[in-house]
Amino acid sequence: MHGKSTAVLEMDYPIVDFLTLCETPYSNDFQEPYAVVVLLEKDLVVIDLAQNGYPIFENPYPLTIHESPVTCCEYFADCPVDLIPALYSVGSRQKRQGYSKKEWPINGGNWGQGTQSYPEIIITGHADGTVKFWDASAIMLQVLYKLKTAKVFDRNRSKEDKSSTEVSDEDPFAIQIMAWCPESRMLCVAGVSANVIIYRFSKLEVTTEVVQLLEVRMQYELNDIESPDGGGGGGEQTSALPTPGASPQTSGPPSHPSTSSNNSDGGNMPCLKVRSTPLKQSAGYQVDLVVQLVWVSGEPPQQITSLALNSSYGLVVFGNSNGLAVVDYVQKTVVLNLGTVELYGSNDPYQRQPRSPRKSRQPSGGLCDINEGSATSEDRCKSPTSVLMSNSNLPQFYNGGGRGAKMSRKLSLPTELKPDLVLLSVCPPRGANPLDHRDNSFSRSRSSSVTSIDKEARESISSFHFSDTFARKGDSALTPCLYVGTTLGTVLSLALTLPPAGEQRQLQPVIISPTGILVRLKGSVMRMAFLDSTGSMLPPPFEPWFEPNVTADGEEREKVRKRRPVSVSPSTSQDLNESQYAVVCSEKQAKVISLPSQTCIYKHSITETSFILRADVVQMSQGVSLACFCANGHIMTLSVPGLRPLMDVNYLPLTDMRIARTFCFTNLGQAMYLCSPTEIQRITYSQDTCENLQEMLGELFTPVETPEAPNRGFFKGLFGGGAQSLDREELFGEVSAGKASRSLAQHIPGPGGIEGMKGAASGIVGDLARARIALDERGQKLGELDERTAAMMASADSFSKHAHEMMLKCKDKKWYQF
């Protein structure tokens, strides 16, 4: 080897094999390698040898799906057609340093000829806080865009902060739940460290000076009762409105509040610290608001169990084992912060009581005894509403979003609340984790009884759904609503009063009014959906996407801001007597409720011995159906709204929690799950897709026909010298070796019977033996041919010799000499 230097390339994973790529595939030509293909245990790397520094080629194929473990995923079919090009355009502009400028050198194969044309997108959330968008149309899996949510937080923290505020030591940025609106391109992600990040999509690069932050306290306890008959209260209890108290900051950037409590107890600290330095955000998804749940009196916040987003209303709602919170991301405020029991009011069906009465009343979770900054505890606990108990400890939220004078307005008082609404909340057991509750649910009893105090104390929010529907029984007009499902099978409705679009939407508050219980089911509520009177699905209203970073003049900014949301629900100008149907599915059963009468018209018990892990109301080519995946491995579909069983297939037994965590259905009969840490398994329950599956599959190699040999001309054969290539058929074929005798009998086994089985079972050993015999026969015939050729040559020489002798003998003879 001759060279001036030697380069050593270090790989991230162990090397399995490598191969050099040259311009010519023939070994007898001059070999000049231009790239090296290296197969690693978890990757495929191609190194460019023609450029200085030996950069690698950018891999267009998704070989790094498992570079960080997938913690959650979502699957969307029949997305807007402009969505994939938009994601690809911003993804291709992401800075990729250290790659070769040349194109990927490996090509080949053919696409399938399938007719499936609707776009499909898979979103994966990872343990390191990244979110990846994949183009999953037809049989493709191409990465479109990668979002790093950890950039929002400050990674440089002291050891004291880590020891006191860390909830997840290994993966504090892991993604737990995602909510995405394809039409408005709004994205909302919830992390394991009790944080919610709201993103807007923009094609322009922007630098955010201060990340908008809201800090929310969600910690509730049961009111202490000294005797079962309420003797300690004197028979009367002053009502309090369960709306949050606001503590706005009107000056300075958003920051974490200082507390007088000891940091070792958690105090009012969040689990992760939002960065205070300017954040440069490239084109794509950009942070609009960060919501954090903070520690309360030494208790870490419970992890978020459910999440929903609606771009038309401008609201995000999330819930956990303590309650729910509704955030207005347009005004950057918390609209509602309630405990689970406060949703019931006086209609709580479970009559929750403490385990044992306490002799002395204690403060409720220390929500109002924390001195925050310069404000007193009394000021911190004041509610913007008019009715308050002087000694009541109201649940409140902390607003660190700092929007000046706009943040100091008060929330309106809902007039529909009953006067006997008492502030009662569920306090989960110390150290309880809602994820553990779900993970261990496979071995616990699935009884639907609600008499157990343990189950009552662990009731949490399991699902949300936004819709324009009839909020109350007997209503005649459609109203924006939020439906809340709990783990005890209760579905409650909240009516939303939204200010008009435009300037008023920026100033007037959103009012939320509880309207009661819609329905109760067995098991935790998994999914809710709404249908119109014809049985067609009513997706939640949405706002069309617009560029948030408008650089035009003020008039154009005003046009963008006054853009009205698009509602896909029937307008109120239509026949108001037309009913709607609410489809609710729990772990055990499904019900269809007619609205506004709120009567159950269909009910079906899906499973008795198992329970449902995932359920979705999906749009099929011929209608709407309810798709369910059970823990016993069955995939079932039911017609909607009739709830008639359409399919029940024992597909896959639940052997791994990963399957339960990542399984999801989508429209047009598609579903997916992670069958291993590194593999995505897509399945279909659509007959149309099954029929076209073979046509959709591509070919790995490009088929090329064997070129025909050029015809050899007469003069080229006559005057051309040199050796001629011999064909194998010319040497060993029937032309030279001869055909077998026609009288020779040959046994051909038939397709049936024992003879056919013996003929089929002869195997490769018999084939090799016959091939060897045939080769021996061909060799013998070739030897005989060689011998005959030698004999013919000897005969020809002898004939030539005799002819020469005859010529010499007759040379001097005359014709007349006899």
Secondary structure as UniProt FT lines:
FT   STRAND          15..22
FT   TURN            27..28
FT   STRAND          33..40
FT   STRAND          44..48
FT   TURN            52..53
FT   TURN            65..66
FT   STRAND          70..77
FT   TURN            81..82
FT   HELIX           83..92
FT   TURN            97..98
FT   STRAND          120..126
FT   TURN            127..128
FT   STRAND          130..135
FT   TURN            138..139
FT   STRAND          142..148
FT   HELIX           149..152
FT   HELIX           159..165
FT   TURN            172..173
FT   STRAND          175..181
FT   TURN            182..185
FT   STRAND          186..191
FT   TURN            192..194
FT   STRAND          195..202
FT   STRAND          206..208
FT   STRAND          213..216
FT   TURN            228..229
FT   HELIX           231..233
FT   TURN            234..235
FT   HELIX           263..265
FT   TURN            267..268
FT   STRAND          279..281
FT   STRAND          284..294
FT   TURN            297..298
FT   STRAND          306..310
FT   TURN            311..314
FT   STRAND          315..319
FT   STRAND          323..328
FT   TURN            329..332
FT   STRAND          333..339
FT   HELIX           340..344
FT   HELIX           345..347
FT   TURN            349..350
FT   TURN            365..366
FT   TURN            373..374
FT   HELIX           377..381
FT   TURN            390..391
FT   STRAND          397..398
FT   HELIX           404..408
FT   TURN            415..416
FT   TURN            419..420
FT   TURN            430..431
FT   HELIX           434..439
FT   HELIX           440..442
FT   HELIX           453..457
FT   STRAND          461..469
FT   TURN            473..474
FT   STRAND          479..486
FT   TURN            487..488
FT   STRAND          490..497
FT   HELIX           503..507
FT   STRAND          511..520
FT   STRAND          525..531
FT   TURN            533..534
FT   HELIX           554..561
FT   TURN            572..573
FT   TURN            576..577
FT   STRAND          580..586
FT   STRAND          589..595
FT   TURN            596..598
FT   STRAND          599..605
FT   STRAND          612..620
FT   TURN            621..622
FT   STRAND          623..630
FT   TURN            631..632
FT   STRAND          634..639
FT   TURN            640..642
FT   STRAND          645..650
FT   HELIX           657..662
FT   STRAND          664..666
FT   TURN            667..669
FT   STRAND          670..676
FT   TURN            677..678
FT   STRAND          679..684
FT   HELIX           687..691
FT   HELIX           693..696
FT   HELIX           714..719
FT   HELIX           728..732
FT   HELIX           734..737
FT   TURN            742..743
FT   HELIX           753..760
FT   HELIX           763..809
FT   TURN            815..816
//
